[in-house]
Amino acid sequence: MNITFKQAEGFSVTPSLFIAGWKVWFKRFSEHPQQWKYGKMPLGQSSDTLSALIRRKQRFSVEVLARMMVPWAYRNTSQVNEDFVEEYSTWFELTSLNDEQGNDIPAVCLTEKAVDYWNSLAFVVQDDFMNYAEARVQADIEAPSSDPVVLDDQGIELIGEDTYPPYVPDANASDEEFIRALVQWIDDAPYQPYYLKQPAGEAVAGWHDRLTSFFWPKPRIGYALYQAMIDPLYYRATELAKTVDSGGDWDREWRDMAVKTAVELFDVSGTPQKGVTLDNVHNVIQAALSEDFDSSAKMNSGWSFLASAATSHLDDKEGRLPMVWWSSRVASSVISRLDFLLAEAGVTALGQRFNDIGTVPGYGGTRPRQFSLQWPEGYRSWKSQIAASKLVQQIATILNTDKDEQGNRRYQAMPLAGGGVSDWTVQGVQTVLFADGY
């Protein structure tokens, strides 16, 4: 029996995902993380916005946990109450605890059946659901209002304060020359991954080593394991896209697979969506394949990930455009570095530079970052999605073709998760930018 949220138009999650979220919430926000099986969590029922609850340091509550389970459109609406707990008494038990002022407040704990059920799951299944729950904390957190929501605030130095770019083009240089300077800067700058405010592994430098040090959503899921996790989803997404590209129709099995693939991609990226229908999935894939910047198909950080996965097979197809995952992290990496380079070169207004490269709101780590120039908003914009994809494709081309003074390849080839190397792809580039933009 799934857990259904009536205030989110019946959106539901499996008990496995909710219990995994419960465990992650104890790990992240409780003073007693090891007591997650039998510890109490405040119910926290509230009609306030999600950002208001976070500002009042109410992350550790069933209310906030539930809101992070549902799509962004419902995150400013209360999702739990005592009736909700009673309805799912198989998994939860209503209790109470004392707050900081000594007042008795409603609280919730897991039932023995919930603990037994979790313990009965295979470790690999537990790991999958823990990853999905952890991604809810680490991902772009969208809500109906523009108020910032920061669940994961393990920041590092702001861009430009840690290292200076090795090369700054002249103010009149082409956009491509500024992209080339960005590529060189990322290659030169040290990168220290962080997790829970602590360094995760050694600091590295260079595109190659940045990619091999990648993890999502936690250090134990490194580059190789992450690729193993998403490869089956990318395969299904690309097979769906190939049928659309050829003008064919999905049969019944593939229609079911289309929705299932999209939902699992949203789970992996921590961006649950409403309206995951066959038509919406098809429209997003069609718009991505046709580079339709006027499309009315859905677009945000989650749908952008679907567009990226579905077109990832186009890297070696001349004249075709693989889509980048234009999340707030990728956008922050690209725009903050370009902004710094342009400002250092003496550029005071974008004018016609980097047309349609737009910002994506995101909070956590070092986001949002301060810009010197006025960049347009690219949130939910197919124009920005396509322009950003072309820019990232340029980055991949530079990484694959630029030579040093001796005529040798300037940048190391892209490491493959299973061993060996290849030319850089849009997916490989976006993975490095995703980490850089945190």
Summary of the structure (lengths in Angstrom):
residues: 438
radius of gyration: 22.4
end to end distance: 36.6
largest distance: 73.3
contacts: 1415
relative contact order: 0.11
helix: 47%
strand: 9%
